[in-house]
Amino acid sequence: MALIKEKLGKYIELLEIRNSDLRYGVDEVRGVNTSKQMMPTKADLNNRDLSKFQIVEPGVFFFNHRTSRNGSKFSVTYNDTDSTIICTEDYVVFRISEYGKKYILPEWLYMFFNRPEFDRYVITNSWGSSTEFYNWDDLCDVDMELPPLSVQQKYVAIYNAMIANQQSYERGLEDLKLVCDAYIEDLRRKMPCSKIGAYISESNKRNTNLEVGLVQGVNSTSTFDETKANMTGIDLHNYKIVRTGQFAYNPSRINLGSIALLRDKDCIISPMYTVFEVKDKDQLIPDYLMMWFSRKEFQRSTLFYASGSVRDTFDFYEMQEVKIPIPDISIQKAIAEIFTVYNMRKQINERLKSQIKDICPILIKGSLEECEE
């Protein structure tokens, strides 16, 4: 079985179908992240004209052609759901053409995009001055080696089986989260709520002696991760230290979930973050408090109470005003144990996703080598 060697542009076609009749609304808006996954958009859609957004039907690809400040990743994905979504007019939307369907499967192409080699290729071939781009013509110019559809299907089946297992695990994970939320909601209805200001204290410890070298940020999944900021030439003396067991949050993005409890080793974060801790763990368990912060209702409330001129922020004063039910410590422990299990399984789920992504280069290589043999 011989490999077909052609430009990718021979098999794909550009789409520009607008949401002109506003058939699709805010709930259908999606973006793409650096992990090449579709996600609910983080953009502020107030006063945005959704009629200019582009329609993305099942099986259709889209990508962000801006590659600057993107972690050396190419943000491309495809709609692998059964539902039509819409994306910003700034994205590039395309699909495999009718001709291309004879030679390439969308899942195989998606695996091809998921390889680190392709990310490096895109970043190397991006162009621009202050902002770098990788555009439609650049994508069309990519050299492809295509195995027959029968070989592609064999390796796609392996990929789909792994995805199905991971999604099954994730559904069980969300069921566990529902148990946590239901428990909290039941407490909220049955007992009075108290301001948490009496139970927490702000920490403003700076990295004056450079005792901590691990620079982290807090992402929208309520976890600490490696900072995405360019740290070249940055003075770390003024960065805030976060100790194990302390909380940190971004006052401008807490409404998106950017608040986390540090469970690993000490780290430092940007001075713009707020750091605080529970004063007496015999009165309030940090994991119980973190479970409250993880609720969507809490995130929406921070947006409502945020204040500011240029940018709304939820500072430590507003945090102290947050009211939650604070039951007996034994009840807190019981709920916190469920939440701890949820977080452990959440980490396992993220590792499963990472393993699936890591196997894409292996599957693509295997399909090509099978034809060469």
C-alpha positions in Angstrom: 0.0 0.0 0.0 1.6 3.2 -1.2 1.5 6.6 0.6 -0.1 9.5 -1.3 2.1 12.6 -1.1 0.2 15.9 -1.7 -0.5 19.3 -0.2 -3.2 19.4 2.4 -5.0 22.2 0.5 -6.0 19.6 -2.2 -8.3 17.9 0.3 -9.8 20.8 2.4 -12.1 23.8 1.7 -12.6 27.1 3.4 -16.0 27.8 5.0 -17.5 31.2 5.9 -21.1 30.5 6.8 -22.4 33.3 9.1 -25.0 33.1 11.8 -26.9 35.9 10.0 -30.4 34.8 11.1 -29.2 34.5 14.8 -30.4 30.9 14.8 -27.6 30.1 17.3 -27.0 32.1 20.5 -24.6 32.6 23.4 -25.0 29.0 24.6 -23.7 27.7 21.3 -20.5 29.8 21.2 -17.3 27.9 21.4 -13.6 28.6 21.4 -10.5 26.5 21.0 -7.7 26.2 23.6 -4.0 25.2 23.2 -4.9 21.6 24.0 -6.9 21.6 20.7 -10.2 21.1 22.4 -13.4 23.0 21.9 -14.5 24.9 25.0 -17.1 27.4 26.1 -15.7 30.8 25.2 -14.1 33.0 27.9 -14.7 36.2 25.9 -17.1 38.8 27.0 -20.1 38.5 24.7 -21.9 41.6 25.9 -22.8 43.8 22.9 -21.2 41.3 20.5 -23.0 40.9 17.2 -23.5 37.1 17.0 -24.8 37.4 13.4 -21.2 37.8 12.3 -20.1 34.6 14.1 -19.4 31.5 11.9 -21.4 28.3 11.9 -19.5 25.2 12.6 -21.4 22.0 11.9 -20.4 18.5 13.1 -17.2 17.3 11.5 -16.0 20.8 10.7 -12.6 22.2 11.8 -11.7 25.7 13.0 -8.5 27.4 14.3 -7.2 30.5 15.7 -4.7 32.0 13.2 -3.0 34.1 15.9 0.0 32.1 17.2 1.6 34.9 19.4 1.6 34.2 23.2 0.0 30.8 22.6 2.5 28.7 24.4 4.1 27.5 21.2 0.9 25.7 20.3 -1.4 25.8 17.3 -5.0 26.1 18.5 -7.0 24.0 16.1 -9.9 21.6 16.7 -12.9 20.1 15.1 -16.5 19.7 16.1 -16.7 16.0 17.0 -20.2 16.4 18.6 -23.6 15.9 17.1 -24.5 19.6 17.6 -23.9 22.7 15.5 -21.9 25.5 17.3 -20.7 29.0 16.4 -17.3 30.6 16.7 -15.9 34.1 16.4 -15.4 35.6 12.9 -11.7 35.9 13.8 -11.3 32.1 13.5 -10.7 30.2 10.3 -13.3 27.5 9.6 -12.8 24.6 7.1 -13.8 21.1 6.3 -12.6 18.1 4.3 -14.0 18.5 0.8 -16.1 15.9 -1.0 -13.1 15.0 -3.0 -10.9 14.9 0.1 -13.3 12.5 1.8 -12.0 9.8 -0.5 -8.5 10.2 0.9 -8.6 11.5 4.4 -10.7 10.9 7.6 -11.4 13.9 9.9 -10.3 12.0 13.0 -7.0 11.0 11.3 -6.4 14.7 10.3 -7.1 15.8 13.9 -4.6 13.3 15.2 -2.1 14.7 12.7 -2.7 18.2 14.1 -2.2 16.9 17.6 1.4 16.1 17.2 4.1 18.2 18.8 5.9 18.1 15.4 3.0 19.9 13.8 3.0 22.6 16.6 6.7 23.2 16.0 6.1 23.4 12.2 3.3 26.0 12.6 5.2 28.2 15.1 8.3 28.1 12.8 6.2 29.1 9.8 4.1 31.8 11.4 4.8 35.3 10.3 4.2 38.8 11.5 5.8 41.6 13.5 4.0 42.4 16.8 1.5 39.6 16.2 2.3 36.4 14.4 -0.2 34.5 12.3 -0.6 31.2 10.6 -3.3 31.6 8.0 -5.4 29.5 5.6 -2.9 29.6 2.8 -0.2 28.4 5.1 -2.3 25.5 6.2 -3.1 24.6 2.6 0.7 24.5 1.9 1.4 21.7 4.4 2.9 18.6 2.9 1.0 15.4 3.6 1.7 11.7 3.5 -1.6 9.9 3.4 -2.1 6.1 4.0 -5.2 4.5 2.4 -8.5 5.1 4.2 -8.6 1.5 5.4 -5.3 2.0 7.3 -6.4 5.4 8.6 -9.6 3.8 9.9 -7.6 1.1 11.9 -5.7 3.7 13.8 -8.7 6.0 14.2 -10.5 3.1 15.8 -7.8 2.8 18.4 -8.0 6.6 19.1 -11.8 6.5 19.4 -11.7 3.6 21.8 -9.4 5.5 24.1 -11.6 8.6 23.8 -14.7 6.6 24.7 -13.0 5.2 27.8 -11.9 8.6 29.0 -15.3 10.1 28.4 -17.0 7.3 30.3 -14.6 8.0 33.2 -15.4 11.7 33.0 -19.1 11.2 33.2 -18.7 9.3 36.4 -16.5 12.2 37.6 -19.3 14.7 36.9 -21.8 12.5 38.8 -19.5 12.8 41.9 -19.4 16.6 41.5 -23.2 16.6 41.5 -23.2 14.8 44.8 -20.9 17.5 46.3 -23.0 20.3 44.9 -26.2 18.7 46.1 -24.8 18.3 49.6 -23.7 22.0 49.7 -27.1 23.2 48.3 -28.9 21.2 51.0 -26.8 22.8 53.7 -27.4 26.3 52.2 -31.2 25.8 52.5 -31.2 24.3 56.0 -28.8 26.5 58.0 -27.9 30.2 58.2 -24.8 31.4 56.3 -21.9 33.3 57.8 -19.4 35.7 56.3 -16.0 33.9 55.8 -14.1 37.0 56.8 -13.9 35.9 60.4 -12.3 32.6 59.3 -9.7 33.7 56.8 -6.7 36.0 56.7 -4.8 37.6 53.8 -1.1 36.6 53.2 1.2 39.1 51.5 4.5 37.3 51.9 6.9 38.4 49.1 9.8 36.4 47.6 12.3 38.9 48.9 15.1 36.4 49.4 14.3 34.5 46.2 13.7 31.4 48.5 11.0 30.0 46.1 11.8 29.5 42.4 8.6 27.8 41.1 6.5 30.3 39.3 2.8 29.3 38.9 -0.5 30.7 37.8 -4.1 29.7 38.5 -6.2 28.5 35.6 -9.9 28.5 35.0 -10.1 24.8 36.1 -9.3 25.9 39.7 -5.8 24.4 39.6 -2.2 25.8 39.8 -0.2 25.3 36.7 3.0 26.6 35.0 2.7 30.3 34.3 2.1 31.2 30.6 3.7 34.7 31.0 7.0 35.4 29.4 9.3 35.5 32.5 12.4 36.7 30.7 14.0 39.5 32.7 11.2 39.5 35.3 12.2 40.5 38.8 10.8 37.7 41.1 11.6 39.6 44.4 8.1 41.1 44.5 6.2 37.9 43.6 3.9 36.6 46.3 4.7 33.3 48.0 1.9 30.7 48.2 2.4 28.0 50.9 0.9 24.6 50.8 -2.7 24.8 52.1 -3.1 28.5 51.1 -5.5 29.8 48.5 -4.7 32.1 45.6 -6.9 33.8 43.1 -6.8 36.2 40.2 -9.1 39.1 41.3 -9.9 39.9 37.6 -10.7 36.3 36.6 -12.1 34.6 39.6 -15.5 34.7 37.9 -14.0 32.2 35.4 -12.9 29.8 38.1 -9.3 31.2 38.7 -9.1 30.3 42.4 -7.3 27.3 43.8 -6.1 25.7 47.0 -2.3 24.8 46.8 -1.8 21.1 47.6 1.7 20.7 46.2 5.0 22.4 47.1 5.3 26.1 47.7 5.3 28.4 44.7 5.3 32.1 43.8 2.7 33.9 41.8 2.2 37.4 40.2 1.8 40.3 42.7 -1.6 40.9 41.1 -3.0 37.7 42.7 -4.6 37.6 46.2 -3.3 35.0 48.6 -5.1 34.0 51.8 -5.5 31.1 54.2 -7.9 29.6 56.8 -7.0 30.8 60.3 -8.3 27.9 62.3 -8.8 24.5 60.5 -10.7 23.2 63.5 -13.4 25.7 62.6 -13.3 25.7 58.8 -11.7 23.0 56.6 -9.9 24.4 53.5 -11.2 21.6 51.2 -14.8 22.4 52.3 -14.2 26.0 51.5 -12.6 25.1 48.1 -15.6 23.0 47.2 -17.8 26.1 47.7 -15.5 28.2 45.5 -15.8 25.5 42.8 -19.5 26.1 42.4 -20.7 27.9 39.3 -23.0 30.0 41.5 -20.0 31.3 43.4 -18.3 32.3 40.2 -21.3 34.2 39.0 -21.7 36.0 42.3 -18.1 37.3 42.1 -18.8 38.9 38.8 -21.9 40.6 40.3 -20.0 42.0 43.3 -16.8 42.8 41.5 -15.9 46.5 41.2 -13.5 48.7 39.4 -13.1 51.3 36.7 -11.1 49.9 33.8 -11.4 46.3 34.9 -13.8 44.7 37.4 -11.9 43.1 40.3 -13.0 40.9 43.3 -10.6 42.0 46.0 -10.0 40.5 49.4 -12.6 42.8 50.9 -15.3 41.3 48.7 -13.9 37.8 49.5 -14.4 38.5 53.2 -18.0 39.4 52.6 -18.8 36.0 51.0 -21.4 34.0 53.0 -21.5 30.2 53.3 -23.0 27.7 55.6 -20.4 26.5 58.1 -21.7 23.3 59.7 -20.1 21.2 62.4 -16.5 20.2 61.7 -17.5 16.5 61.4 -20.0 17.3 58.6 -17.3 19.5 56.8 -14.9 16.5 57.0 -17.5 14.2 55.4 -18.2 16.6 52.6 -14.5 17.4 52.1 -13.6 13.7 51.8 -16.0 13.4 48.9 -14.5 16.5 47.3 -11.0 15.0 47.9 -12.0 11.9 46.0 -13.4 14.0 43.2 -10.2 16.0 42.9 -8.1 12.8 42.8 -10.2 11.4 40.0 -10.2 14.8 38.2 -6.4 14.6 38.2 -6.5 11.0 36.8 -8.9 12.2 34.1 -6.5 15.0 33.1 -3.7 12.4 32.9 -5.9 10.2 30.6 -6.5 13.2 28.3 -2.7 13.8 28.2 -2.0 10.2 27.4 -4.5 10.3 24.6 -2.8 13.4 23.2 0.6 11.8 23.6 -0.4 8.7 21.6 -1.4 10.7 18.5 2.1 11.0 17.1 2.5 7.2 17.7 -0.7 6.4 15.9 0.2 8.7 12.9 3.6 7.2 12.7 2.2 3.7 12.9 -0.2 4.3 10.0 2.6 5.7 7.8 5.1 2.9 8.6 2.5 0.2 7.9 2.2 1.5 4.4 6.0 1.8 3.9 6.4 -1.8 5.0 
